[in-house]
Amino acid sequence: MKLYKTSRGAVMVHDSQQYLLQGHDWDALVNDDDLYNTLKKVTENQAGKGSLLNGDLLAPIGNQEIWAAGVTYFRSKVGRQEESKSSGGGDFYARVYEAERPELFFKSAPFRAAGPGQGVRIREDSTWDVPEPELTLVITKSGKIIGYTIGNDMSSRSIEGENPLYLPQAKCYDRSAAVGPCIFVTDKPLPDETSITLEIYRGEKVFEGKTAIKQIRRSFRELVAYLYREMTFPNGCFLMTGTGIVPPNDFTLRKNDEIRITIDPIGTLTNTVE
């Protein structure tokens, strides 16, 4: 089941049928520990319709914070070591990759996040910028994973590479995060073979990379447990789970680049650099 946030309200898509969830508050939906069965009952009690997604698609987020996990893929570890070797910080990433405690950091407040089709930004004070395609967990306030979406963790590699302590500035700024196009709601874990594809177009395709979530070193439950260990999330939380696709060191994003991130069975998140 796919749950979309639109200009007309929440819309659920199941078996090619579309259902308008009238009277359902978005924050209440994403905090329902039994959301899969709640949506299943809608399909049993309400007739599906068509063309409900013709309105504007919004980021599928309400008042949830967006957090991110770092260095969960081996390729990410190597990339971070490369960008930080001149500042003496390269060893930090090797250590956190092997450590019991994961790297977790605040990424974005919901009002700073972009949705499907909206623009993302690169910092004016950065010279090396990349998108980071990430499977993103949708977690209730109790800590239960009730669905998945796609996240784009925009990253200023020149700033983080200068000094790892600059991570918040490299990661957190207006439109530095995008999520969407929907929340894939399921009562089963995603298969290990679930693939993540990144495509960047500059008129024509200039980069393509692919990975699978089985390359993530840490379990999702482990990441959630650490995130919720000493913090409460009254409205739930989104957690980006790290990237396994790193463009080459001579690549940097430019204005008007189109970024497409595809994760089956969620869909494709498309954003353009403003």
C-alpha positions as CSV (number, residue, x, y, z in Angstrom):
1,M,0.0,0.0,0.0
2,K,1.2,3.5,-0.8
3,L,0.2,6.5,1.2
4,Y,0.4,9.9,-0.5
5,K,0.0,13.4,1.0
6,T,-1.7,15.6,-1.5
7,S,-3.2,19.1,-1.6
8,R,-6.6,17.5,-1.1
9,G,-5.6,15.3,1.8
10,A,-4.2,11.8,2.3
11,V,-4.6,9.3,-0.5
12,M,-3.9,5.6,-0.3
13,V,-3.2,3.5,-3.4
14,H,-3.7,-0.2,-3.4
15,D,-4.2,-2.7,-6.3
16,S,-4.5,0.3,-8.7
17,Q,-7.4,1.7,-6.7
18,Q,-7.2,5.1,-5.0
19,Y,-8.8,6.0,-1.7
20,L,-9.2,9.5,-0.2
21,L,-8.8,9.2,3.5
22,Q,-11.2,11.8,4.6
23,G,-11.1,12.8,8.3
24,H,-7.7,11.3,8.8
25,D,-5.0,13.5,10.4
26,W,-1.6,13.0,8.8
27,D,0.3,12.9,12.0
28,A,-2.2,10.4,13.5
29,L,-1.8,8.2,10.4
30,V,2.0,8.0,10.6
31,N,1.8,7.3,14.4
32,D,-0.5,4.4,14.0
33,D,1.4,1.3,15.1
34,D,-1.2,-0.8,13.2
35,L,-1.3,1.4,10.1
36,Y,-1.2,-1.5,7.6
37,N,-4.4,-3.0,9.0
38,T,-6.0,0.4,9.4
39,L,-5.5,1.0,5.7
40,K,-6.5,-2.5,4.8
41,K,-9.9,-1.9,6.5
42,V,-10.3,1.2,4.3
43,T,-10.1,-1.0,1.2
44,E,-12.7,-3.3,2.7
45,N,-15.2,-0.6,3.6
46,Q,-14.7,2.0,0.9
47,A,-14.9,1.9,-2.9
48,G,-11.8,2.9,-4.7
49,K,-11.7,5.8,-7.1
50,G,-9.5,7.2,-9.9
51,S,-7.6,10.4,-10.5
52,L,-7.2,11.3,-6.8
53,L,-3.5,12.0,-7.3
54,N,-4.1,14.6,-9.9
55,G,-3.6,17.3,-7.3
56,D,-0.2,18.5,-6.1
57,L,1.9,15.9,-4.4
58,L,3.4,17.1,-1.1
59,A,6.3,15.8,0.9
60,P,4.8,12.8,2.9
61,I,5.6,14.4,6.2
62,G,3.7,16.3,8.9
63,N,5.5,17.4,12.1
64,Q,8.1,14.6,12.0
65,E,11.8,15.5,12.4
66,I,14.1,14.0,9.8
67,W,17.3,12.3,11.1
68,A,20.0,10.4,9.3
69,A,22.5,7.6,9.9
70,G,26.0,7.9,8.5
71,V,28.6,5.5,7.3
72,T,26.3,2.5,7.2
73,Y,27.7,1.3,3.8
74,F,31.3,0.4,3.1
75,R,31.3,2.7,0.1
76,S,30.2,5.6,2.2
77,K,33.0,4.9,4.7
78,V,35.6,5.0,1.9
79,G,34.1,8.2,0.4
80,R,34.2,10.0,3.7
81,Q,37.7,8.9,4.4
82,E,38.7,10.3,1.0
83,E,37.1,13.6,1.4
84,S,38.5,14.1,5.0
85,K,42.0,12.7,4.6
86,S,43.6,16.2,4.2
87,S,42.1,17.4,7.4
88,G,43.2,14.4,9.4
89,G,39.6,13.2,9.9
90,G,39.6,10.1,7.7
91,D,40.2,7.7,10.5
92,F,37.0,8.8,12.3
93,Y,34.8,7.2,9.6
94,A,36.7,3.9,9.7
95,R,36.2,3.8,13.5
96,V,32.5,4.6,13.4
97,Y,31.9,2.0,10.6
98,E,33.2,-0.7,12.9
99,A,31.9,0.7,16.2
100,E,28.9,-0.6,18.2
101,R,27.4,2.9,18.3
102,P,26.2,4.2,14.9
103,E,26.6,7.8,13.7
104,L,23.2,9.5,13.9
105,F,22.6,13.2,13.2
106,F,19.7,15.6,12.9
107,K,19.0,16.3,9.2
108,S,16.0,18.6,8.8
109,A,12.9,20.0,10.3
110,P,9.8,19.2,8.2
111,F,9.3,22.8,7.0
112,R,12.8,22.8,5.4
113,A,12.3,19.6,3.5
114,A,11.4,19.4,-0.2
115,G,8.7,17.0,-1.6
116,P,8.4,15.3,-5.0
117,G,9.0,17.6,-7.9
118,Q,10.2,20.4,-5.7
119,G,13.6,22.1,-5.8
120,V,16.6,21.1,-3.6
121,R,19.5,23.4,-2.9
122,I,23.3,23.5,-2.8
123,R,25.0,25.9,-0.4
124,E,26.5,29.0,-1.9
125,D,29.6,28.5,0.3
126,S,30.3,25.0,-0.9
127,T,32.3,23.9,-3.9
128,W,31.6,20.1,-3.9
129,D,28.0,18.9,-3.6
130,V,26.3,15.6,-4.1
131,P,22.9,14.0,-3.5
132,E,22.8,10.9,-1.3
133,P,20.0,8.5,-2.1
134,E,18.7,6.8,1.0
135,L,16.0,4.4,2.0
136,T,14.2,6.2,4.8
137,L,12.3,4.6,7.7
138,V,9.0,6.0,8.8
139,I,8.8,5.4,12.6
140,T,6.0,6.0,15.0
141,K,6.4,7.7,18.4
142,S,6.6,4.3,20.0
143,G,9.5,3.4,17.8
144,K,7.8,1.0,15.4
145,I,8.7,1.1,11.7
146,I,5.4,1.3,9.8
147,G,6.6,2.2,6.4
148,Y,9.4,3.4,4.1
149,T,10.0,6.4,1.8
150,I,12.8,7.7,-0.3
151,G,15.2,10.3,1.0
152,N,17.7,12.6,-0.7
153,D,20.3,13.7,1.9
154,M,22.0,16.6,0.0
155,S,25.6,16.9,1.2
156,S,28.3,19.6,1.0
157,R,31.4,17.4,0.7
158,S,33.8,20.3,0.6
159,I,32.5,21.6,4.0
160,E,32.5,18.3,5.7
161,G,35.8,17.3,4.2
162,E,37.4,20.5,5.5
163,N,36.7,19.4,9.1
164,P,34.3,16.6,10.2
165,L,33.0,19.0,13.0
166,Y,31.4,21.0,10.2
167,L,28.9,18.2,9.6
168,P,25.9,20.2,10.7
169,Q,26.7,22.9,8.2
170,A,27.4,20.4,5.4
171,K,24.1,18.6,6.1
172,C,21.5,21.1,7.5
173,Y,20.2,24.0,5.5
174,D,17.1,25.0,3.6
175,R,16.0,22.3,1.2
176,S,18.9,20.1,2.0
177,A,16.5,17.1,2.4
178,A,13.9,15.7,0.1
179,V,11.4,12.9,0.9
180,G,8.8,11.2,-1.2
181,P,6.9,10.5,-3.3
182,C,4.9,8.4,-0.8
183,I,5.1,6.1,2.2
184,F,5.1,2.5,1.3
185,V,3.2,0.8,4.1
186,T,3.8,-2.9,4.7
187,D,3.6,-5.5,7.4
188,K,6.7,-7.2,6.2
189,P,10.4,-6.2,6.0
190,L,11.7,-5.1,2.7
191,P,13.7,-7.9,0.9
192,D,17.5,-7.6,1.1
193,E,17.6,-7.4,-2.7
194,T,15.6,-4.1,-2.7
195,S,17.6,-1.8,-4.9
196,I,18.4,1.9,-4.8
197,T,19.2,3.7,-8.1
198,L,20.5,7.2,-8.4
199,E,20.3,9.1,-11.8
200,I,21.5,12.6,-12.4
201,Y,20.6,14.4,-15.6
202,R,22.2,17.6,-17.0
203,G,20.3,17.6,-20.2
204,E,21.4,14.0,-20.7
205,K,22.3,11.5,-18.0
206,V,25.7,12.3,-16.4
207,F,25.7,9.8,-13.6
208,E,24.1,6.6,-12.6
209,G,24.7,4.4,-9.6
210,K,23.0,1.4,-8.0
211,T,23.2,-0.5,-4.7
212,A,21.0,-2.8,-2.6
213,I,19.9,-2.4,1.0
214,K,21.6,-5.7,1.9
215,Q,24.8,-3.7,1.8
216,I,23.8,-1.8,4.9
217,R,25.9,-3.0,7.7
218,R,23.5,-2.2,10.6
219,S,20.0,-3.5,11.1
220,F,17.1,-1.0,11.0
221,R,16.0,-2.0,14.4
222,E,19.5,-1.3,15.8
223,L,19.4,2.2,14.2
224,V,16.0,3.0,15.6
225,A,16.9,1.7,19.1
226,Y,19.9,4.0,19.3
227,L,17.9,7.0,17.9
228,Y,15.1,6.5,20.5
229,R,17.5,5.6,23.4
230,E,17.4,9.0,25.1
231,M,14.9,11.0,22.9
232,T,11.2,11.1,22.5
233,F,9.4,11.9,19.2
234,P,5.8,12.9,20.0
235,N,5.0,13.0,16.3
236,G,7.2,10.1,15.1
237,C,10.3,10.4,13.1
238,F,11.9,9.8,9.6
239,L,15.3,8.2,9.6
240,M,17.5,8.1,6.5
241,T,19.6,5.0,6.6
242,G,22.7,6.0,4.8
243,T,24.0,6.0,1.2
244,G,25.9,3.3,-0.7
245,I,26.2,5.4,-3.9
246,V,28.9,8.0,-4.0
247,P,29.6,9.9,-7.3
248,P,33.3,10.2,-8.3
249,N,35.4,12.9,-6.6
250,D,35.5,15.0,-9.8
251,F,31.7,15.3,-9.9
252,T,29.7,18.1,-8.3
253,L,26.1,19.1,-8.7
254,R,25.1,22.2,-10.7
255,K,22.0,24.4,-10.8
256,N,19.2,22.8,-12.8
257,D,20.5,19.2,-12.5
258,E,17.7,16.8,-12.2
259,I,18.1,14.1,-9.5
260,R,16.0,10.9,-9.7
261,I,16.1,8.3,-6.9
262,T,14.2,5.0,-7.5
263,I,13.5,2.4,-4.9
264,D,11.1,-0.4,-5.7
265,P,8.4,-0.8,-4.6
266,I,8.2,2.8,-3.3
267,G,8.7,4.6,-6.6
268,T,10.8,7.5,-7.9
269,L,11.7,10.8,-6.1
270,T,12.6,13.5,-8.5
271,N,14.0,16.9,-7.6
272,T,15.8,19.7,-9.4
273,V,18.7,21.7,-8.0
274,E,17.7,25.3,-7.7
